[in-house]
Amino acid sequence: MISDLVIDVKGLTKKFGTRTVVDHFDLAVPRGAIYGFLGPNGSGKTTTIRMVCGLLKADGGTGSVLGLDVLTDSDKIKERVGYMTQRFSLYDDLSIRENLEFIARLYSLDHLRDRVAASLKSLGLSDRAAQLAGTLSGGWKQRLALAACMIHEPELLLLDEPTAGVDPKARRDFWDAIREYSGQGVTTLVSTHYMDEAVQCDRIAFIAYGKKLIDARTADIPAEVGLSAWRIETSELDEATRRLKKAGGFDVLARFGAAIHLAGKDSAALDAAVNSVAGLGDLHAERIEAGLEEAFIYLMTGAQDNFANGVAA
């Protein structure tokens, strides 16, 4: 019987010297899912992705990726995944078409011209096929990189902060493509810092400094964290911030545009903090449901950096 889990690993561990970068990490990703990784820089997301796709051997753990052993079948796994790195890694002095032809030859693909033409069309690159990659904007480089990842029709797509530095429209176009691949049964594991991207994932794992803090359906995460929250609007935001910090009683205080979001586990203490801003100009304070971003900030606040002061946790 073929498992419906494309990724099924337990206890995945990686150390660099005395530092544990990924600490007994479990991950189960079903076929066709879009699974998000969230966490601060240095939290182990990239290392985990590299272990999953066969580029880095784990020091411990067991499990399978695409039905192949994650520890012993790394070469076979690499042939069946598409991996998009944080930095553009194709050739600037080759055209879009030439880059895709080069990648297709690396995989020894048949019907090369047809595959390249289909790849160009699927990501709207046909009209720019002759353009040098080095002259492309960030959004178009992103499309090219995704086309290169998908040209060999992988079953698993691994994306490491793929839209960093890309404008909002290009990010939306990128996610439209990911949704199309998902509908075709392609499984995607993506790390991101953008909340508007995170909410598009079916499920999210929050990772902090090698440890998984939470793993749940995206829509369920705020409720699982269990924060109470307030939205505060006033013409004196700086003064409101000062008073709230002095009052304490909250776990999260963050500016959201022209408002402050205040969140915490202790509802009564949170109410007392809100009372401290009474009397400020044009004050409007209302209870709100804590969202994904408040939950993320809360989880990160309590995490311990295992690289702080050069010492592993």
The 8 nearest C-alpha neighbors of each residue, nearest first, counted from 0:
[[1, 2, 3, 66, 4, 65, 5, 67],
 [2, 0, 3, 66, 4, 65, 5, 30],
 [3, 1, 4, 0, 5, 66, 29, 65],
 [2, 4, 29, 30, 5, 1, 28, 6],
 [5, 3, 29, 2, 6, 28, 30, 7],
 [4, 6, 65, 30, 29, 64, 28, 3],
 [7, 5, 64, 28, 27, 4, 63, 8],
 [6, 8, 27, 63, 62, 26, 4, 64],
 [9, 7, 62, 26, 25, 61, 63, 6],
 [10, 8, 25, 61, 11, 60, 62, 24],
 [23, 9, 11, 60, 24, 25, 12, 61],
 [10, 12, 60, 24, 23, 9, 59, 25],
 [13, 11, 59, 22, 23, 21, 58, 57],
 [12, 14, 21, 58, 57, 20, 19, 22],
 [15, 13, 19, 18, 20, 16, 17, 12],
 [14, 16, 18, 17, 19, 13, 20, 21],
 [15, 17, 18, 14, 19, 311, 13, 20],
 [16, 18, 15, 19, 14, 311, 310, 20],
 [19, 17, 311, 15, 14, 16, 20, 310],
 [18, 20, 14, 21, 13, 22, 15, 311],
 [19, 21, 209, 14, 43, 13, 18, 22],
 [22, 20, 209, 12, 13, 43, 19, 210],
 [21, 23, 12, 209, 210, 24, 19, 20],
 [10, 24, 22, 11, 12, 21, 25, 60],
 [23, 25, 11, 10, 22, 9, 12, 21],
 [26, 24, 9, 10, 8, 11, 23, 27],
 [25, 27, 8, 7, 28, 9, 24, 6],
 [28, 26, 7, 6, 4, 8, 29, 25],
 [27, 29, 6, 4, 5, 26, 7, 30],
 [30, 28, 4, 5, 3, 32, 31, 27],
 [29, 31, 186, 5, 32, 4, 3, 184],
 [30, 32, 186, 184, 185, 181, 29, 33],
 [33, 31, 186, 30, 29, 34, 187, 201],
 [34, 32, 187, 200, 201, 188, 186, 35],
 [33, 35, 188, 202, 200, 203, 201, 32],
 [36, 34, 203, 189, 200, 190, 188, 202],
 [35, 37, 190, 204, 189, 203, 205, 191],
 [38, 36, 205, 191, 190, 206, 204, 192],
 [37, 39, 206, 207, 205, 42, 40, 36],
 [40, 38, 42, 41, 207, 37, 299, 206],
 [41, 39, 42, 38, 43, 44, 208, 207],
 [40, 42, 43, 39, 208, 44, 207, 38],
 [41, 208, 43, 207, 209, 40, 39, 44],
 [42, 44, 209, 46, 41, 21, 20, 45],
 [45, 43, 47, 46, 42, 48, 36, 190],
 [44, 46, 48, 47, 43, 49, 159, 190],
 [47, 45, 49, 43, 48, 44, 50, 21],
 [48, 46, 50, 44, 45, 49, 43, 51],
 [47, 49, 51, 45, 50, 46, 52, 44],
 [48, 50, 54, 46, 52, 55, 47, 51],
 [51, 49, 55, 47, 53, 48, 52, 56],
 [50, 52, 48, 49, 53, 47, 69, 64],
 [53, 51, 49, 50, 77, 54, 76, 48],
 [52, 54, 73, 50, 55, 77, 51, 76],
 [55, 53, 49, 52, 50, 56, 73, 77],
 [56, 54, 50, 49, 53, 57, 46, 52],
 [57, 55, 50, 70, 58, 53, 54, 73],
 [56, 58, 13, 59, 12, 50, 55, 11],
 [59, 57, 13, 12, 56, 14, 60, 11],
 [60, 58, 12, 57, 11, 10, 13, 61],
 [59, 61, 11, 10, 9, 12, 23, 62],
 [62, 60, 9, 8, 10, 11, 69, 59],
 [61, 63, 8, 7, 69, 9, 68, 60],
 [62, 64, 68, 69, 67, 66, 7, 8],
 [63, 65, 6, 67, 66, 5, 69, 7],
 [66, 64, 5, 67, 6, 63, 76, 4],
 [65, 67, 64, 63, 68, 5, 2, 1],
 [68, 66, 63, 64, 65, 72, 69, 76],
 [69, 67, 63, 72, 70, 71, 62, 64],
 [68, 70, 63, 62, 64, 72, 71, 67],
 [71, 69, 68, 72, 56, 73, 57, 61],
 [70, 72, 68, 73, 69, 67, 74, 56],
 [73, 71, 68, 75, 74, 67, 69, 70],
 [72, 74, 53, 76, 75, 71, 69, 77],
 [75, 73, 77, 76, 72, 53, 78, 71],
 [74, 76, 78, 72, 77, 73, 79, 67],
 [75, 77, 73, 79, 78, 74, 53, 52],
 [78, 76, 74, 75, 79, 53, 80, 52],
 [77, 79, 75, 76, 80, 74, 106, 153],
 [80, 78, 153, 76, 77, 154, 75, 81],
 [81, 79, 155, 153, 77, 156, 78, 154],
 [80, 82, 148, 156, 153, 157, 149, 155],
 [83, 81, 157, 158, 156, 148, 84, 80],
 [84, 82, 158, 159, 157, 148, 81, 144],
 [83, 85, 159, 86, 82, 158, 161, 87],
 [86, 84, 159, 160, 161, 87, 83, 163],
 [87, 85, 84, 88, 161, 83, 160, 163],
 [86, 88, 89, 85, 144, 84, 140, 141],
 [87, 89, 86, 90, 84, 144, 91, 83],
 [88, 90, 87, 91, 98, 144, 132, 93],
 [89, 91, 93, 92, 98, 132, 88, 133],
 [92, 90, 133, 132, 93, 131, 89, 134],
 [93, 91, 90, 131, 133, 132, 94, 134],
 [94, 92, 131, 90, 91, 97, 98, 132],
 [93, 95, 131, 97, 130, 129, 132, 96],
 [94, 96, 128, 98, 97, 132, 130, 129],
 [97, 95, 128, 99, 94, 98, 100, 129],
 [96, 98, 100, 94, 99, 95, 93, 101],
 [99, 97, 101, 95, 96, 100, 93, 94],
 [98, 100, 102, 96, 101, 97, 147, 103],
 [101, 99, 97, 103, 98, 102, 96, 104],
 [100, 102, 98, 104, 99, 103, 97, 105],
 [103, 101, 105, 99, 104, 100, 98, 147],
 [102, 104, 100, 106, 105, 101, 108, 99],
 [105, 103, 107, 101, 106, 102, 108, 100],
 [104, 106, 102, 103, 107, 101, 108, 100],
 [105, 107, 104, 103, 108, 102, 151, 78],
 [108, 106, 104, 105, 103, 109, 111, 102],
 [109, 107, 106, 103, 111, 104, 110, 151],
 [108, 110, 111, 107, 114, 103, 112, 104],
 [111, 109, 113, 112, 114, 108, 115, 103],
 [110, 112, 114, 109, 113, 108, 115, 103],
 [113, 111, 115, 114, 110, 116, 100, 117],
 [112, 114, 116, 110, 115, 111, 117, 118],
 [115, 113, 117, 111, 112, 116, 118, 110],
 [114, 116, 118, 112, 117, 113, 119, 111],
 [115, 117, 113, 119, 118, 114, 112, 120],
 [118, 116, 114, 120, 115, 119, 121, 113],
 [117, 119, 115, 121, 120, 116, 146, 114],
 [120, 118, 124, 125, 116, 117, 121, 122],
 [119, 121, 123, 117, 118, 125, 122, 124],
 [120, 122, 118, 119, 123, 117, 124, 146],
 [123, 121, 120, 124, 119, 142, 118, 146],
 [124, 122, 120, 121, 125, 119, 126, 142],
 [123, 125, 119, 127, 122, 126, 120, 128],
 [126, 124, 119, 128, 127, 120, 123, 116],
 [125, 127, 124, 128, 123, 129, 119, 120],
 [128, 126, 130, 124, 125, 129, 95, 123],
 [127, 129, 95, 96, 125, 130, 126, 124],
 [128, 130, 94, 127, 95, 96, 131, 126],
 [131, 129, 94, 127, 128, 95, 132, 134],
 [132, 130, 94, 93, 133, 134, 92, 95],
 [133, 131, 91, 94, 134, 135, 95, 93],
 [132, 134, 91, 131, 135, 92, 90, 93],
 [133, 135, 132, 131, 136, 130, 91, 92],
 [136, 134, 132, 133, 139, 140, 137, 131],
 [137, 135, 139, 138, 140, 134, 133, 141],
 [138, 136, 140, 139, 165, 141, 135, 164],
 [137, 139, 141, 169, 140, 136, 165, 142],
 [138, 140, 142, 141, 136, 137, 135, 143],
 [141, 139, 143, 137, 142, 138, 135, 144],
 [140, 142, 138, 144, 139, 143, 137, 145],
 [143, 141, 139, 145, 140, 144, 146, 122],
 [142, 144, 146, 140, 141, 145, 147, 139],
 [143, 145, 141, 147, 146, 142, 140, 148],
 [144, 146, 148, 142, 147, 143, 141, 149],
 [147, 145, 143, 149, 148, 144, 118, 150],
 [146, 148, 144, 145, 150, 149, 99, 143],
 [149, 147, 81, 145, 146, 150, 82, 144],
 [148, 150, 152, 146, 147, 151, 153, 81],
 [149, 151, 147, 152, 148, 146, 118, 103],
 [150, 152, 149, 153, 103, 106, 108, 148],
 [153, 151, 149, 150, 154, 79, 148, 81],
 [154, 152, 80, 79, 155, 151, 81, 149],
 [153, 155, 185, 80, 186, 79, 152, 156],
 [156, 154, 186, 80, 153, 185, 187, 81],
 [155, 157, 187, 81, 80, 82, 186, 188],
 [158, 156, 82, 188, 187, 189, 81, 83],
 [157, 159, 189, 83, 161, 82, 188, 160],
 [158, 160, 190, 84, 85, 161, 189, 83],
 [161, 159, 191, 190, 85, 162, 163, 158],
 [160, 162, 159, 158, 85, 163, 83, 84],
 [163, 161, 165, 160, 170, 164, 141, 191],
 [164, 162, 165, 160, 161, 85, 191, 192],
 [163, 165, 162, 166, 137, 138, 161, 167],
 [166, 164, 162, 163, 138, 137, 169, 170],
 [165, 167, 169, 168, 170, 164, 138, 137],
 [168, 166, 170, 169, 171, 165, 172, 162],
 [169, 167, 171, 170, 166, 172, 165, 173],
 [170, 168, 172, 138, 171, 166, 167, 173],
 [169, 171, 173, 167, 168, 172, 162, 174],
 [170, 172, 168, 174, 173, 169, 175, 167],
 [173, 171, 169, 175, 170, 174, 168, 176],
 [172, 174, 170, 176, 171, 175, 169, 177],
 [175, 173, 177, 171, 176, 172, 178, 170],
 [174, 176, 172, 178, 173, 177, 171, 179],
 [175, 177, 179, 174, 173, 178, 180, 172],
 [178, 176, 174, 180, 179, 175, 181, 173],
 [179, 177, 181, 175, 176, 180, 174, 182],
 [178, 180, 176, 182, 181, 177, 175, 183],
 [179, 181, 183, 177, 182, 185, 178, 176],
 [182, 180, 185, 178, 31, 184, 183, 179],
 [181, 183, 179, 180, 184, 178, 31, 185],
 [182, 184, 180, 181, 185, 179, 31, 178],
 [185, 183, 31, 181, 182, 186, 30, 180],
 [186, 184, 181, 31, 154, 180, 155, 183],
 [185, 187, 31, 155, 32, 30, 156, 181],
 [188, 186, 156, 33, 157, 155, 34, 189],
 [187, 189, 34, 157, 35, 33, 158, 156],
 [190, 188, 158, 35, 36, 159, 157, 187],
 [189, 191, 36, 160, 159, 35, 37, 158],
 [190, 192, 160, 193, 37, 36, 189, 197],
 [193, 191, 37, 194, 190, 38, 160, 197],
 [192, 194, 196, 195, 191, 197, 163, 37],
 [193, 195, 197, 196, 198, 192, 292, 291],
 [194, 196, 193, 197, 198, 199, 192, 171],
 [197, 195, 194, 193, 199, 198, 191, 200],
 [196, 198, 194, 199, 200, 195, 193, 35],
 [197, 199, 200, 196, 195, 194, 217, 218],
 [198, 200, 197, 196, 201, 195, 33, 174],
 [201, 199, 33, 202, 198, 197, 34, 35],
 [202, 200, 33, 34, 217, 216, 32, 199],
 [201, 203, 216, 217, 34, 200, 215, 35],
 [204, 202, 35, 217, 34, 214, 215, 36],
 [203, 205, 214, 36, 213, 206, 35, 37],
 [206, 204, 37, 213, 212, 38, 211, 36],
 [207, 205, 211, 38, 210, 212, 37, 42],
 [206, 208, 42, 210, 38, 209, 302, 211],
 [209, 207, 42, 304, 210, 305, 43, 41],
 [208, 210, 21, 20, 43, 22, 42, 207],
 [211, 209, 207, 22, 206, 208, 212, 21],
 [210, 212, 206, 213, 205, 207, 24, 204],
 [213, 211, 205, 206, 210, 207, 214, 298],
 [212, 214, 205, 204, 211, 215, 206, 220],
 [215, 213, 204, 203, 205, 212, 216, 211],
 [216, 214, 202, 203, 220, 217, 219, 213],
 [215, 217, 202, 219, 218, 201, 203, 220],
 [216, 218, 202, 219, 220, 203, 201, 215],
 [217, 219, 216, 220, 221, 198, 202, 215],
 [220, 218, 216, 217, 222, 221, 223, 215],
 [219, 221, 223, 222, 217, 218, 215, 224],
 [222, 220, 224, 223, 290, 291, 294, 219],
 [221, 223, 225, 220, 224, 219, 226, 289],
 [224, 222, 220, 225, 221, 219, 215, 226],
 [223, 225, 221, 222, 226, 220, 294, 298],
 [226, 224, 222, 223, 221, 264, 227, 289],
 [225, 227, 264, 263, 224, 262, 289, 228],
 [228, 226, 262, 263, 266, 264, 289, 225],
 [227, 229, 262, 289, 287, 261, 286, 288],
 [230, 228, 286, 261, 287, 285, 260, 231],
 [229, 231, 260, 285, 284, 259, 286, 287],
 [232, 230, 284, 259, 258, 283, 229, 260],
 [231, 233, 258, 283, 282, 284, 259, 230],
 [234, 232, 282, 281, 235, 236, 280, 283],
 [233, 235, 280, 281, 236, 232, 282, 279],
 [236, 234, 233, 238, 237, 239, 280, 279],
 [235, 237, 239, 238, 233, 234, 240, 232],
 [238, 236, 240, 239, 235, 241, 242, 234],
 [237, 239, 241, 240, 236, 235, 242, 279],
 [240, 238, 236, 242, 237, 241, 276, 243],
 [239, 241, 237, 243, 238, 242, 236, 244],
 [240, 242, 238, 244, 239, 243, 245, 237],
 [243, 241, 245, 239, 244, 240, 246, 275],
 [244, 242, 246, 240, 245, 241, 272, 239],
 [243, 245, 247, 241, 246, 242, 240, 252],
 [244, 246, 242, 243, 247, 241, 240, 272],
 [245, 247, 243, 272, 244, 242, 248, 275],
 [248, 246, 244, 245, 249, 243, 272, 268],
 [247, 249, 268, 269, 272, 246, 250, 265],
 [250, 248, 263, 269, 247, 251, 262, 261],
 [249, 251, 263, 262, 297, 252, 248, 264],
 [250, 252, 262, 261, 249, 297, 263, 253],
 [253, 251, 261, 260, 262, 250, 259, 254],
 [252, 254, 260, 259, 255, 251, 261, 293],
 [255, 253, 259, 258, 256, 260, 252, 257],
 [254, 256, 258, 259, 257, 253, 260, 230],
 [255, 257, 258, 254, 259, 253, 232, 260],
 [256, 258, 255, 232, 259, 254, 236, 233],
 [259, 257, 232, 255, 231, 256, 254, 230],
 [260, 258, 254, 231, 253, 230, 255, 261],
 [261, 259, 230, 253, 229, 252, 254, 231],
 [260, 262, 252, 229, 228, 251, 259, 230],
 [263, 261, 228, 251, 227, 249, 250, 226],
 [262, 264, 250, 249, 226, 227, 265, 251],
 [263, 265, 226, 266, 227, 225, 250, 262],
 [266, 264, 268, 267, 263, 269, 248, 249],
 [265, 267, 269, 268, 227, 264, 270, 263],
 [268, 266, 270, 269, 265, 271, 248, 272],
 [269, 267, 248, 271, 265, 270, 266, 272],
 [268, 270, 266, 272, 267, 271, 248, 249],
 [271, 269, 273, 267, 272, 268, 266, 274],
 [272, 270, 268, 274, 269, 273, 267, 275],
 [271, 273, 269, 275, 246, 274, 270, 243],
 [272, 274, 270, 275, 271, 276, 269, 243],
 [275, 273, 271, 272, 277, 276, 270, 269],
 [274, 276, 272, 273, 277, 242, 243, 246],
 [275, 277, 274, 239, 273, 279, 278, 242],
 [278, 276, 274, 275, 279, 273, 282, 280],
 [277, 279, 276, 280, 282, 281, 275, 274],
 [278, 280, 282, 277, 276, 281, 235, 233],
 [279, 281, 282, 234, 233, 235, 278, 277],
 [282, 280, 233, 234, 283, 279, 232, 235],
 [283, 281, 233, 280, 279, 232, 284, 278],
 [282, 284, 232, 231, 233, 281, 285, 230],
 [285, 283, 231, 230, 232, 282, 229, 286],
 [286, 284, 230, 229, 287, 231, 283, 228],
 [285, 287, 229, 228, 230, 288, 284, 227],
 [288, 286, 229, 228, 289, 285, 230, 227],
 [287, 289, 228, 290, 227, 286, 229, 226],
 [290, 288, 228, 293, 226, 221, 287, 227],
 [291, 289, 293, 292, 221, 288, 294, 220],
 [290, 292, 294, 293, 221, 295, 220, 289],
 [291, 293, 295, 294, 290, 296, 194, 289],
 [292, 294, 296, 295, 290, 291, 289, 297],
 [295, 293, 291, 297, 292, 296, 221, 298],
 [294, 296, 292, 298, 293, 297, 291, 299],
 [295, 297, 299, 293, 298, 294, 300, 292],
 [298, 296, 294, 300, 295, 299, 251, 293],
 [299, 297, 295, 300, 296, 301, 294, 302],
 [298, 300, 302, 296, 301, 297, 295, 207],
 [301, 299, 297, 298, 302, 296, 250, 251],
 [300, 302, 299, 298, 303, 297, 296, 250],
 [301, 303, 299, 300, 207, 298, 304, 208],
 [302, 304, 305, 301, 208, 312, 207, 307],
 [305, 303, 307, 306, 208, 302, 312, 207],
 [304, 306, 312, 311, 307, 208, 303, 310],
 [307, 305, 309, 311, 304, 310, 308, 312],
 [306, 308, 309, 304, 305, 310, 311, 312],
 [309, 307, 310, 306, 311, 305, 304, 312],
 [308, 310, 306, 307, 311, 305, 18, 312],
 [309, 311, 306, 308, 307, 312, 305, 18],
 [312, 310, 305, 18, 306, 19, 309, 17],
 [311, 305, 310, 304, 306, 303, 18, 19]]
